[in-house]
Amino acid sequence: MSLVISPPVAELLRKAAGGRDVEEFLLSLIAERLDPSERVDVYLALYEKYLREAESLYEKGNLAQAGEKYWGAVTALLNAIAEKRGMPHYSQRDYAVIIERLYQETKDKELLVGFRLAEGLHANFYHNFMGKESFELHREAVLGLVERLKRLLG
C-alpha cells in the first residue's frame, strides 16, 4: 500500500524527522504505542528493509549509502533484542552496552568485532573515507554480525 501525502505535510514530516528517514521516523512514533512484542516485529521489519536497501545500494556501488543501511540493519536488530530484554536502546552508547552484554553472555568475540566494523560503516556514511576493499571487509563482518544477532534474538 502506498500512502499519498501532500507536499506541505511531507515537508512537516521531514522537519519533524530531523534528518532521519521519514518512514523510520513514522514507524518509531507508531512503535511507541505498541506493546513490546509488537515493537519487536516493527524492528524486524525495519531490519529486513534496511538489509534489502543496503544490498541494492552495494550492488550499485553506492558504498557510503549502503554502509549506512547496513548500520541501520544492525541497530534494528539491536533494538529488537533490547525490547525483548527490557533494555534501553536509544543511542549509540546503548547499542554498545547491548553488544557488551551479549558478549559477556556468549563470549563470542565476533559480536564485538562486527559491531565495531558496523560503526565504521556508519562513520563512512558521514566522511566517505573507505575504499572498496576495506568496505568489503567491513560488509562481510557486518553480515556475520546480523546472523549472530538473529540467532540471539531467537
C-alpha positions in Angstrom: 0.0 0.0 0.0 1.3 3.4 -0.9 0.4 6.5 1.1 0.0 9.8 -0.7 1.0 12.8 1.4 0.5 16.4 0.4 3.7 18.4 -0.1 3.1 20.6 3.0 2.6 17.5 5.2 5.6 15.8 3.7 7.7 18.9 4.5 6.5 18.9 8.1 7.3 15.2 8.4 10.8 15.8 7.0 11.4 18.6 9.6 10.0 16.5 12.4 12.1 13.6 11.4 15.2 15.8 11.9 17.2 14.2 9.1 16.1 10.7 9.7 14.4 8.6 7.1 10.7 9.7 7.3 9.4 6.1 7.1 11.7 5.2 10.0 10.6 8.2 12.0 6.9 7.4 11.5 7.5 3.8 12.5 9.2 4.9 15.7 6.2 7.0 16.6 3.8 4.2 15.9 6.1 1.7 17.9 5.7 3.9 21.0 2.1 2.9 21.1 2.7 -0.8 20.7 3.4 -3.5 23.3 7.0 -4.8 23.3 6.3 -7.9 21.2 4.7 -5.8 18.5 7.7 -3.4 18.6 10.0 -6.3 18.1 8.0 -7.1 14.9 8.4 -3.5 13.8 12.2 -3.6 14.4 12.5 -6.9 12.5 10.6 -5.4 9.5 13.0 -2.4 9.6 15.9 -4.8 9.7 14.7 -6.6 6.6 14.0 -3.2 4.8 17.5 -1.8 5.6 19.3 -5.0 4.6 17.5 -5.1 1.3 18.3 -1.5 0.7 21.9 -2.0 1.7 22.4 -4.9 -0.7 20.8 -2.9 -3.5 23.0 0.1 -2.9 26.0 -2.1 -2.6 25.3 -3.7 -6.0 25.0 -0.2 -7.5 28.4 0.8 -6.0 27.0 3.4 -3.6 29.1 2.3 -0.7 28.6 5.2 1.6 24.8 4.9 1.5 25.0 1.1 1.6 27.1 1.2 4.7 24.6 3.4 6.5 21.8 0.9 5.6 23.9 -1.9 7.0 24.3 0.1 10.2 20.5 0.5 10.2 20.0 -3.2 9.9 22.3 -3.8 12.8 20.7 -1.2 15.0 17.2 -2.5 14.1 18.2 -6.0 15.4 19.8 -4.5 18.5 16.5 -2.6 19.1 14.6 -5.9 18.8 16.9 -7.7 21.2 16.7 -4.7 23.7 12.9 -4.7 23.5 12.8 -8.4 24.4 15.2 -7.9 27.3 13.7 -4.6 28.6 17.0 -2.7 27.9 17.3 0.9 26.7 18.1 1.3 23.0 18.0 5.0 22.1 21.6 5.9 21.5 24.9 4.6 20.1 26.0 4.1 23.7 23.0 1.9 24.4 23.9 -0.2 21.4 27.5 -0.6 22.7 26.1 -1.6 26.1 23.8 -4.2 24.4 26.7 -5.7 22.4 28.9 -5.7 25.6 26.2 -7.6 27.5 25.7 -10.1 24.6 29.5 -10.6 24.5 29.6 -11.2 28.3 26.9 -13.8 27.9 28.3 -15.6 24.9 32.0 -14.8 24.9 31.6 -14.5 21.1 34.3 -12.0 20.1 32.8 -11.7 16.7 30.0 -9.7 18.2 32.4 -7.0 19.4 34.4 -7.1 16.1 31.3 -7.0 13.9 29.8 -4.1 15.9 33.0 -2.0 15.7 33.1 -2.6 11.9 29.4 -1.7 11.6 30.3 1.6 13.4 33.0 2.1 10.8 30.4 1.8 8.0 28.3 4.3 9.9 31.2 6.7 10.1 31.9 6.2 6.4 28.5 7.5 5.6 29.4 10.9 7.0 33.1 11.0 5.9 33.3 8.7 2.8 36.9 7.6 3.5 36.6 3.9 2.8 37.8 2.2 -0.3 36.0 -0.8 -1.9 38.4 -3.4 -0.5 38.1 -2.1 3.1 34.3 -1.7 2.6 34.2 -5.4 1.6 35.9 -6.5 4.8 33.5 -4.4 6.9 30.5 -5.6 5.0 31.4 -9.3 5.5 31.9 -8.8 9.2 28.5 -7.0 9.5 26.7 -9.7 7.6 28.2 -12.2 10.0 27.1 -10.0 12.9 23.5 -9.8 11.7 23.4 -13.6 11.5 24.7 -13.8 15.1 22.2 -11.2 16.3 19.3 -13.0 14.6 20.3 -16.3 16.4 20.5 -14.5 19.7 17.1 -13.0 19.1 15.6 -16.5 18.7 
